[in-house]
């Protein structure tokens, strides 16, 4: 048997094993009389086979890519379609502070689905209207590191999206799942272009993936009002273009001479009490999310303090203080938020892919278009 034939045989064997395991677990779930059960299958050719094998009730099996909601939402924005609403049809709508409305079990390979659920909270649309849910997601170690990183992590891991995620959601690492149970099997041939921690996380991804429980925070609106969700996301996005941006000079760009309020604020003086260390997978990762607080002030705020030094709750505290200053509503920050929204619309029209070699060119085009628009308005 040749190497290629052996590889194909292993894939077929793994796929058949996955199918049998999935069928067994699905039958066990159905025996518990679970109400309003949904099974989403991306390949329509499996529909008849699944229906006959599981003897599924009507409307349980849906053909569609649930993990691709981000793509359907993007297409709906282009033609005012109803693809997302059609896929979510029949799921009861509840408020975010109610009890758990549904549970989702899935495997995700990229951060795009998590970005979608974050955006749904920011814009209070689509997935947000379904209330408070539990997601049990299997993901790669690299993806888990991107959502659970702390300030000790590298620049590529602890980013603005990490902060928004940890403010919006609770997360907990439940365990590890063998990667070979999922297809396609990944190879380590492309890890040479990554460095240090990235390389380690990619290589770990060939062995085990992470099983993570994710839930929207029940008390989110107690610390971040619904009307301020969009402002908070813009605040983080604009200031975390570089983690080395200094806090006081950046805020004085919006409100001149506001730095003295932070330096002289007694809340920002050094505190003697130290927080207990949190159990972690890596030194720079949280195994379980920390409680949300909007009263967590950074120690010893000064002219050199950088945004990358702040924890998510410290960013939330700083944001709430910033928007409560009397000059905030007359500051250029609100205009910058609108300009950022316009720029994002332009970028979406150009391409919806992640950062690539062409991303710099796309940003340049968006900037030029924005300048031309300002000139025409003038």
PyMOL commands that set and color helices and strands:
alter all, ss='L'
color gray80, all
select helices_A, chain A and resi 3-31+44-54+66-79+83-87+112-122+126-130+141-148+160-168+179-181+191-193+196-204+220-223+226-239+247-254+259-263+266-268+307-309+312-323+328-330+333-350+359-377
alter helices_A, ss='H'
color red, helices_A
select strands_A, chain A and resi 39-41+61-63+102-107+133-139+169-178+208-216
alter strands_A, ss='S'
color yellow, strands_A
deselect
rebuild
show_as cartoon
